[in-house]
Amino acid sequence: MPKPYPAEQRERAVKMVLDHLGEYRSVYAACQRIGPKLGVGPESLRKWVLQAQVDAAQAPGVTSAEQQRIRDLEREVRDLKEANEILKAASIFFARELDPRHR
């Protein structure tokens, strides 16, 4: 599992890339040059920059807030499905217990 970078370091690295983006032919090239200087993997930095652009409405995509909301809703659906399965099993069990033919 990759090591988590502090939020401050992420923000500073993204700001540096965005400030110097005009000097490079692409976001990838900027991240290739700037990432190692900051002790950050170029691919990690590239993803952070792309997400920052989406969050700032400079690029199409799902914002960080929307991603968090989706994760929360998926977790809620998973929990509700699990609860539903438990309730189904319980109703089957009690239906068998109350059925006079099984005595």
Secondary structure in CASP SS format (residue, H / E / C, confidence):
PFRMAT SS
TARGET T0000
AUTHOR 0000-0000-0000
METHOD secondary structure of the structure
MODEL  1
M C 1.00
P C 1.00
K C 1.00
P C 1.00
Y C 1.00
P C 1.00
A H 1.00
E H 1.00
Q H 1.00
R H 1.00
E H 1.00
R H 1.00
A H 1.00
V H 1.00
K H 1.00
M H 1.00
V H 1.00
L H 1.00
D H 1.00
H C 1.00
L H 1.00
G H 1.00
E H 1.00
Y C 1.00
R C 1.00
S C 1.00
V H 1.00
Y H 1.00
A H 1.00
A H 1.00
C H 1.00
Q H 1.00
R H 1.00
I H 1.00
G H 1.00
P H 1.00
K H 1.00
L H 1.00
G C 1.00
V C 1.00
G C 1.00
P H 1.00
E H 1.00
S H 1.00
L H 1.00
R H 1.00
K H 1.00
W H 1.00
V H 1.00
L H 1.00
Q H 1.00
A H 1.00
Q H 1.00
V H 1.00
D H 1.00
A C 1.00
A C 1.00
Q C 1.00
A C 1.00
P C 1.00
G C 1.00
V C 1.00
T C 1.00
S H 1.00
A H 1.00
E H 1.00
Q H 1.00
Q H 1.00
R H 1.00
I H 1.00
R H 1.00
D H 1.00
L H 1.00
E H 1.00
R H 1.00
E H 1.00
V H 1.00
R H 1.00
D H 1.00
L H 1.00
K H 1.00
E H 1.00
A H 1.00
N H 1.00
E H 1.00
I H 1.00
L H 1.00
K H 1.00
A H 1.00
A H 1.00
S H 1.00
I H 1.00
F H 1.00
F H 1.00
A H 1.00
R H 1.00
E H 1.00
L H 1.00
D C 1.00
P H 1.00
R H 1.00
H H 1.00
R C 1.00
END
